[in-house]
């Protein structure tokens, strides 16, 4: 026979287990060059810079 619970899990215990399952908003910081909101430690998709260095070429940039 497969694994079966020995006792019923109470609403409180179930809720305590699920306490860390909530989604959190991403921590966005302003890009130092273009001021758009980006994830920290990521290349800015709007201007293509990372730590003041141009690392990717962005299509719509003029």
Backbone as ProteinMPNN parsed JSONL, in Angstrom:
{"seq_chain_A": "XXXXXXXXXXXXXXXXXXXXXXXXXXXXXXXXXXXXXXXXXXXXXXXXXXXXXXXXXXXXXX", "coords_chain_A": {"N_chain_A": [[0.835, -1.176, 0.0], [0.417, 2.308, -0.621], [1.968, 5.407, 0.528], [0.362, 6.858, 3.234], [-1.25, 9.438, 5.13], [-0.855, 9.484, 8.68], [-2.307, 10.983, 10.481], [-4.769, 13.604, 10.415], [-3.979, 16.692, 8.879], [-3.991, 19.727, 10.455], [-5.767, 22.87, 9.998], [-4.245, 24.99, 10.923], [-1.586, 24.004, 10.988], [-1.257, 23.373, 8.297], [-1.52, 25.946, 7.229], [0.748, 27.179, 8.363], [2.758, 25.802, 7.052], [2.351, 26.699, 4.454], [3.04, 29.352, 4.644], [5.244, 30.572, 3.474], [4.824, 30.562, 0.785], [3.83, 32.684, -0.64], [3.773, 35.03, -3.35], [6.276, 37.397, -4.121], [6.902, 40.856, -4.776], [9.15, 41.85, -7.358], [12.382, 43.182, -6.624], [12.995, 46.15, -7.803], [15.325, 48.412, -9.2], [16.455, 51.725, -10.09], [17.948, 52.228, -13.291], [21.228, 53.427, -13.636], [21.884, 54.908, -15.89], [19.69, 55.264, -17.799], [17.507, 55.475, -16.156], [15.32, 53.733, -16.107], [13.38, 51.123, -14.565], [14.991, 48.267, -13.337], [16.047, 44.851, -12.678], [18.294, 44.306, -9.96], [21.824, 43.871, -10.537], [21.656, 43.064, -13.196], [21.772, 43.287, -16.789], [20.682, 46.253, -18.318], [17.753, 46.189, -20.148], [16.84, 48.255, -21.695], [18.769, 50.247, -22.296], [21.087, 48.749, -22.55], [23.344, 48.631, -20.897], [25.708, 47.721, -18.314], [26.845, 48.32, -15.215], [27.845, 50.791, -16.09], [29.07, 50.176, -18.507], [28.751, 49.549, -21.942], [27.24, 46.684, -22.924], [25.492, 45.183, -24.502], [23.997, 45.643, -27.685], [21.238, 47.622, -28.319], [18.3, 47.43, -30.224], [16.301, 49.543, -30.833], [17.622, 51.872, -30.173], [18.872, 55.152, -30.61]], "CA_chain_A": [[0.0, 0.0, 0.0], [1.205, 3.531, -0.724], [2.115, 6.248, 1.709], [-0.872, 7.524, 3.662], [-1.026, 10.199, 6.36], [-1.345, 8.84, 9.899], [-3.288, 11.863, 11.111], [-5.22, 14.732, 9.611], [-3.21, 17.924, 9.054], [-4.921, 20.781, 10.859], [-5.724, 24.106, 9.209], [-3.137, 25.811, 11.416], [-0.313, 23.432, 10.523], [-1.245, 23.555, 6.839], [-1.258, 27.361, 6.983], [2.143, 27.478, 8.702], [3.584, 25.256, 5.978], [2.171, 27.523, 3.266], [3.305, 30.756, 4.967], [6.323, 31.101, 2.642], [4.488, 30.328, -0.614], [3.289, 33.888, -1.265], [4.622, 35.671, -4.343], [6.791, 38.705, -3.708], [7.194, 41.762, -5.879], [10.589, 41.91, -7.6], [13.054, 44.377, -6.131], [13.466, 46.89, -8.964], [16.13, 49.594, -8.91], [16.602, 52.533, -11.307], [19.189, 52.128, -14.059], [21.963, 54.689, -13.464], [22.017, 55.667, -17.133], [18.428, 55.669, -18.429], [16.53, 55.629, -15.072], [14.25, 52.74, -16.153], [13.448, 50.177, -13.457], [15.559, 46.983, -13.735], [16.476, 44.001, -11.577], [19.687, 44.577, -9.614], [22.857, 42.978, -11.062], [21.267, 42.603, -14.521], [21.96, 44.24, -17.88], [19.473, 47.02, -18.585], [17.27, 45.86, -21.489], [16.458, 49.473, -22.407], [19.945, 50.93, -22.85], [22.129, 47.767, -22.823], [24.552, 48.842, -20.105], [25.864, 47.076, -17.019], [27.878, 49.017, -14.433], [28.397, 51.877, -16.874], [29.716, 49.682, -19.717], [27.818, 49.065, -22.961], [27.532, 45.267, -23.112], [24.685, 44.686, -25.61], [23.475, 46.689, -28.565], [19.781, 47.61, -28.31], [17.795, 47.748, -31.577], [15.591, 50.815, -30.998], [18.399, 52.98, -29.625], [19.415, 56.039, -31.646]], "C_chain_A": [[0.884, 1.246, 0.0], [1.267, 4.31, 0.574], [0.805, 6.972, 1.997], [-0.589, 8.306, 4.934], [-1.597, 9.463, 7.57], [-2.447, 9.668, 10.548], [-3.644, 12.995, 10.155], [-4.345, 15.949, 9.909], [-4.192, 19.054, 9.341], [-4.771, 22.003, 9.967], [-4.552, 24.982, 9.623], [-1.798, 25.301, 10.893], [-0.175, 23.578, 9.015], [-0.917, 25.005, 6.49], [0.179, 27.748, 7.294], [3.089, 26.955, 7.624], [3.521, 26.136, 4.742], [2.538, 28.993, 3.481], [4.35, 31.373, 4.046], [6.038, 30.957, 1.158], [3.997, 31.572, -1.338], [4.28, 34.471, -2.266], [5.044, 37.045, -3.839], [7.055, 39.554, -4.937], [8.702, 41.802, -6.107], [11.166, 43.244, -7.134], [13.666, 45.114, -7.32], [14.218, 48.133, -8.516], [16.252, 50.417, -10.194], [17.957, 52.312, -11.97], [19.932, 53.457, -13.921], [22.029, 55.541, -14.731], [20.677, 56.175, -17.657], [17.287, 55.813, -17.434], [15.321, 54.717, -15.185], [14.453, 51.747, -15.023], [13.929, 48.813, -13.973], [15.829, 46.158, -12.486], [17.929, 44.311, -11.24], [20.618, 43.493, -10.157], [22.463, 42.355, -12.393], [21.572, 43.696, -15.545], [20.638, 44.947, -18.119], [18.99, 46.69, -19.998], [16.927, 47.088, -22.319], [17.66, 50.173, -23.044], [21.127, 49.986, -23.083], [23.397, 47.936, -22.025], [24.518, 48.024, -18.828], [27.06, 47.715, -16.344], [28.606, 50.068, -15.267], [29.082, 51.458, -18.165], [28.648, 49.171, -20.667], [28.153, 47.617, -23.273], [26.681, 44.638, -24.205], [24.193, 45.872, -26.417], [21.945, 46.538, -28.616], [19.285, 48.135, -29.641], [17.241, 49.163, -31.709], [16.351, 52.034, -30.519], [18.987, 53.836, -30.751], [20.381, 57.052, -31.065]], "O_chain_A": [[1.979, 1.232, 0.562], [0.688, 3.913, 1.585], [0.222, 7.611, 1.121], [0.236, 7.88, 5.742], [-2.685, 8.89, 7.501], [-3.404, 9.121, 11.097], [-2.909, 13.295, 9.214], [-4.011, 16.205, 11.066], [-5.112, 19.303, 8.561], [-3.77, 22.153, 9.267], [-3.936, 25.64, 8.786], [-0.975, 26.08, 10.413], [0.91, 23.875, 8.514], [-0.138, 25.269, 5.575], [0.773, 28.553, 6.576], [4.1, 27.588, 7.319], [4.525, 26.304, 4.05], [2.36, 29.802, 2.57], [4.346, 32.588, 3.852], [6.925, 31.204, 0.34], [3.767, 31.52, -2.546], [5.491, 34.411, -2.052], [4.263, 37.76, -3.211], [7.39, 39.039, -6.004], [9.464, 41.789, -5.14], [10.523, 44.289, -7.237], [14.739, 44.742, -7.793], [13.809, 48.819, -7.58], [16.16, 49.856, -11.286], [18.983, 52.221, -11.296], [19.322, 54.514, -14.075], [22.21, 56.756, -14.655], [20.528, 57.365, -17.932], [16.196, 56.233, -17.819], [14.365, 54.894, -14.431], [15.58, 51.549, -14.568], [13.361, 48.265, -14.918], [15.839, 46.685, -11.374], [18.725, 44.557, -12.147], [20.236, 42.325, -10.228], [22.883, 41.24, -12.7], [21.623, 44.879, -15.208], [19.585, 44.31, -18.124], [19.735, 46.889, -20.958], [16.74, 46.976, -23.531], [17.587, 50.635, -24.183], [22.087, 50.375, -23.748], [24.443, 47.431, -22.433], [23.451, 47.676, -18.321], [28.174, 47.651, -16.863], [29.823, 50.22, -15.167], [29.631, 52.312, -18.863], [27.743, 48.445, -20.256], [29.218, 47.332, -23.82], [27.101, 43.642, -24.794], [23.999, 46.966, -25.887], [21.429, 45.462, -28.919], [19.771, 49.15, -30.138], [17.658, 49.909, -32.595], [15.787, 53.127, -30.461], [19.53, 53.31, -31.722], [20.929, 57.874, -31.8]]}, "name": "protein", "num_of_chains": 1, "seq": "XXXXXXXXXXXXXXXXXXXXXXXXXXXXXXXXXXXXXXXXXXXXXXXXXXXXXXXXXXXXXX"}
